[in-house]
Amino acid sequence: MEGLLDIRCCDKCWHRRERFCPESLECATTGPLCHEGRECGEIRSRAISSLRRESPMRPVIFVGTGTCGLGAGAGKTLEAIGRWRESTGRDAELIEVGCVGACYLEPIVDVLIPGRPRLSFSSVSADRVGTLLDGAFSGSPSKDDAIGQYMSQGLVPWEGVQDIAEHPFFSRQKRWVLANCGIIDPSSIDEYIANGGYRAYSMALRTRTPAEVCDIVERSGLRGRGGGGFPTGRKWKLALAQSSDTKYMICNADEGDPGAFMDRAVIEGDPHRLIEGLAIASYAIGASHAYVYIRAEYPLAIRRLREAMDAAREHGLIGRNILDSGIDLDIVVKMGAGAFVCGEETALMHSIEGRRGMPRPRPPYPAVSGLFGRPTAINNVETLANVPDIVRNGAEWFSSLGTAGSKGTKVFALSGKVLRTGLVEVAMGTTLNEIINEIGGGTPDGKAFKAVQIGGPSGGCIPAGHLDIQIDYESLKSFGAIMGSGGLVVMDEDNCMVDVARFFMDFIQRESCGKCIPCREGTKRMLEILNAITTGRREEKGSQALERFQGVMQLEQLGEVIRSTSLCGLGQTAPNPVLSTLRWFRDEYEAHVFDRKCKAGVCQSLLLYSIDPEKCRGCTLCAKKCPAGAILGTPKAPHHIVPERCVGCGTCREACPFAAITVE
Amino acid sequence: MINITVNDRQIEAREGETILSALRREGISVPTLCFVEGLQPSGACRMCVVEIEGQNRLVPSCSFPVEPGMRIRTHSSSAIAARKTIIELLLASHPDDCLYCVRNGGCDLQLLAQDLGVRQRRYRGAGTPQNMDLSSPAIVREPSKCILCGKCVRVCEEIQGVSAIDFIGRGSRARIGTAFDEGLNVSSCINCGQCIKVCPTGALSERSSIAAVLDAINDPGKTVVVQHAPSISVTIAEEFGMKPGSDIADIMTAALRRMGFDRVFDTAFSADLTIMEEAGELVSRIRNGGRLPLMTSCSPAWIKFVETFYPSLIGNLSTCKSPQQMMGAVVKGCWAPREGISPDDVFSVSIMPCTAKKFEAERPEMSRDGKADIDAVLTTRELAQMIRMFGLDLANMKGEPADTPFGERSSAGKIFGASGGVMEAAVRTAHFMITGKEMDNLRIPALRGFDGIKEASIEVGGVGIGVAVASGLGNARKLLDSLVAGRTDLHFIEIMSCPGGCIAGGGQPTGTSPEVLKARMQALYNIDRDSALRTSHSNPSVRRLYEECLGEPGDHKAHELLHTSYVARDVPR
């Protein structure tokens, strides 16, 4: 198919791929602007309509092959669809799209039959492809497997299938950043353009000065989505105000928080949105060089990004003299090796410079002296992905959504003990309750909700009873958590909060760069204290019990020193998971320390197993299965567990056919 | 100037300077473990944190700039508590073997633990077990004592331009190591020892030769000869509480005799010898169209630096051995035979401001018939330790002159200890060799002082000779890169590896301030000012040595004993 910019409506059209004018994009989408002609305009709107698949000529099958989809088996599904198409001889276009966000429904396959709304099916494993597609193509899709249909005027709706906009997972979302993800073909720049893409960039280049762009973004109230929440427009203004022959714009795509993957989803599902945001930001601060620092563990995202950059370059949207504006922009993809600390901006810059990724003190701030000593602005993927719509729709459009201090939307990675997991994008100010219980469907299996962990290793927990707080930067902070990059891990009664704190501390102390003493040594000591708390009495030697008591008394004080003296954000926030669990779940700590009990049953070596002699029939099964040889007894007589030998694995309990083994 | 308030007192600060620099000028002391004067602050140790009104966190004073009206508390309870906790965290996994440690009594960590009143082990934890690196002939690394302040890494990279070591690993497994984590001996380390000088603990130290020297002294069959480098007499006094810049050459000579050394010679004598050979080499290269610029070869770390990083410039190096090795060669090659002692029965010791000299003495080029010319090298620090071991009270000792024939020196040989000294001495003699006349003024101010690179064009017999002096190998790099890029106006280059020259060598007393270095350098130039014998070619003992043993400068015997060759080194760079 020829590209949007290749359209030759008539002889009068002088636009050529190799010769861009400032209005090339507008001319190709809403034009013609270079000459008169109603027919020529119709040619364009037909092309746009076709790219938006408003009235397709033939059926289209969409497969969600983001990393999450592939993990759920979308690769095999894709192959199976190819085979199905061959064997049935059906004429259907097959398109790979990114992730729509509903991870719990993957692999997701959409079917678009001409004249009918696009239908979305869940959990389409390879073996179910035939049945599902046969049904959909013959006009009687399986209603049980359908997630919903994308309603649109003029199309004949499928009966008995709900509008996807009313699906509980989607109905409360406000999909701005994720608008295209899972919907459009990420490898097609024309689809992005047909859906309004790059128009903001073109408009900014033509009609706005860099200072005006900074101003729009500042007035919009957009704040950094990567953790700190610094006002984006103000950051740009600082960099713009510096005079330097070279400036750098950096996109931080080093998404490192365990459980956060919104940046990956955006790049995999809608890479041009990021490129456009990055291009606008570069223009706004006066940078002609930009970097995308992305972790090498994201091979698909890197591939999609590179392909998208090539396409943008071909379309004259990056490179030299972009859209005849005199503006140049060169974007370089720099792969990181996956060190968590490289998400910290000064460490990230060191890494790009080819040095070891270690933070340095600020000031000087990157806006003054950043990459290679030049003024630099750094924003994360989600922040930049917000920019095109802000520039196109205006600051007021963006700031009309949200709370007093936090505007727009935020994408969260919802996971853990919740019915519906995935990426959810909600308006700032949405309550945690709405996200967890209404979008996420609450905790499964009737278990009691305990807490939600927000913001990953730098964040904290918010307990039941406070779920009515509205999501914004300040309110989360007041609860000892942070927005962070938007990880939301839901925990129920089966989760041990001490163990959760231990998990994050283990992560942090391994990922500390090792430069400053409080973070390097302090987090290690905190981990050791938590290990002591969660280690059973039988494994304690010498004065370890005393140390355990001492340790708990030191946790808070140590946390305070680490917070107040560490070099970078990683260290300064490192104690948060411990401090916040201590704040809300002190009783659990006390139970671990004093009673040596883990109520949730997670801390294995604190569990005490015993055999109820009344119920035990002496079948010997438990003794045979016990890996530690801790169960004694003669056949047909009640058995006994030697507590000193028991490792708390619970194998006996699973093996016992008479439910004679109890645990406390 | 701007006003800031520190501990409720108004002080003036310079715009743009850091809080630490303002505090130090006012005599307010906050502890540091990673701060190195003159380098970019790294902000690693967090010991220098202070409380600033309105800041939610403590602020590192080493990197935070002053702002007008800033209100600072340097010793608030939270700042002191934080510092104490940081020290306690370091001690939690630090080996408890202070009594056996080379830095016992001179360790910054010990000192701070004492100052902050650490009396109880509140934190304990296992450190990552790490092996000592004993592979280098010059430097011993004991990583378990390393507190990762990173000063050695920064000095090695930013001052010396070598980067033999860097951080490896993350989190509590972070450590300092070489490329591929192998021994220092197979790394690009040039043995300069600047890392030892900045190390706050016993993680880095020189490889000690005290035991070998004591054995030799106690061996009745050995004649133990010792030489001391030009800078030692103006630095050793500091180890005994005397004023920096005190010259105690004669007292040191007496002390060496008390310890049992049989002969005490002065390396400044062989420095004169070096000048004779090197000035001759320069004159010959200029006259015969040899390879220029000629580069000095006194500093063994510099030699390894060229062999490692600029092998294409090996041909520019003077083939002269260093004064240490010239002395070693003439002691065993001229003096011992004349005294009727078998060279095998001579144990030749040198006292050097330098760790790289230990490496140099072990170079195969510095042995004849498989026997080394120098048997043991002691640093200034090791000498001080031996003096203490022997209970010698320097303050109450009378000085004694050095032994003949290698104890007589000119002051030209003495100023070898300062950056620019070799050049100044060589110019004096080259001028005499070319014109047959002494220079009108022997003092060449352009070559003196602490500038990293000093250049001059010196008129000798109507011809301008372009000379350059660099100290600190980062500075040398700049000069060498300009040569590689095609610069041709230079005839003679002096390089000293350590910034300021041997007075700041890697074997000198640790923890020195710029003021102390200045005093040391001034002491050398005062000796030159007050000396009657100020040129190497007029040293009668040197002339006699040529007559009796070596022949003419550059002759066969002189060449065999006094010249050497170099090898390109293929190590990870």
Chai-1 contact restraints between the chains, C-beta under 6 A:
chainA,res_idxA,chainB,res_idxB,connection_type,confidence,min_distance_angstrom,max_distance_angstrom,comment,restraint_id
A,R356,B,F167,contact,1.0,0.0,6.0,A-B,restraint_1
A,P361,B,G43,contact,1.0,0.0,6.0,A-B,restraint_2
A,P361,B,P60,contact,1.0,0.0,6.0,A-B,restraint_3
A,P361,B,S63,contact,1.0,0.0,6.0,A-B,restraint_4
A,Q509,B,G171,contact,1.0,0.0,6.0,A-B,restraint_5
A,Q509,B,S172,contact,1.0,0.0,6.0,A-B,restraint_6
A,R510,B,G171,contact,1.0,0.0,6.0,A-B,restraint_7
A,S512,B,G171,contact,1.0,0.0,6.0,A-B,restraint_8
A,G514,B,R170,contact,1.0,0.0,6.0,A-B,restraint_9
A,G514,B,G171,contact,1.0,0.0,6.0,A-B,restraint_10
A,G514,B,A174,contact,1.0,0.0,6.0,A-B,restraint_11
A,K515,B,A44,contact,1.0,0.0,6.0,A-B,restraint_12
A,C516,B,A44,contact,1.0,0.0,6.0,A-B,restraint_13
A,C516,B,R46,contact,1.0,0.0,6.0,A-B,restraint_14
A,I517,B,C45,contact,1.0,0.0,6.0,A-B,restraint_15
A,I517,B,R46,contact,1.0,0.0,6.0,A-B,restraint_16
A,I517,B,I86,contact,1.0,0.0,6.0,A-B,restraint_17
A,P518,B,R46,contact,1.0,0.0,6.0,A-B,restraint_18
A,E521,B,L89,contact,1.0,0.0,6.0,A-B,restraint_19
A,G522,B,L89,contact,1.0,0.0,6.0,A-B,restraint_20
A,K524,B,S172,contact,1.0,0.0,6.0,A-B,restraint_21
A,R525,B,Y123,contact,1.0,0.0,6.0,A-B,restraint_22
A,R525,B,G125,contact,1.0,0.0,6.0,A-B,restraint_23
A,E528,B,G125,contact,1.0,0.0,6.0,A-B,restraint_24
A,V561,B,A82,contact,1.0,0.0,6.0,A-B,restraint_25
A,V561,B,T85,contact,1.0,0.0,6.0,A-B,restraint_26
A,S564,B,R57,contact,1.0,0.0,6.0,A-B,restraint_27
A,S564,B,L58,contact,1.0,0.0,6.0,A-B,restraint_28
A,T565,B,R46,contact,1.0,0.0,6.0,A-B,restraint_29
A,T565,B,V49,contact,1.0,0.0,6.0,A-B,restraint_30
A,T565,B,L58,contact,1.0,0.0,6.0,A-B,restraint_31
A,T565,B,A82,contact,1.0,0.0,6.0,A-B,restraint_32
A,L567,B,G43,contact,1.0,0.0,6.0,A-B,restraint_33
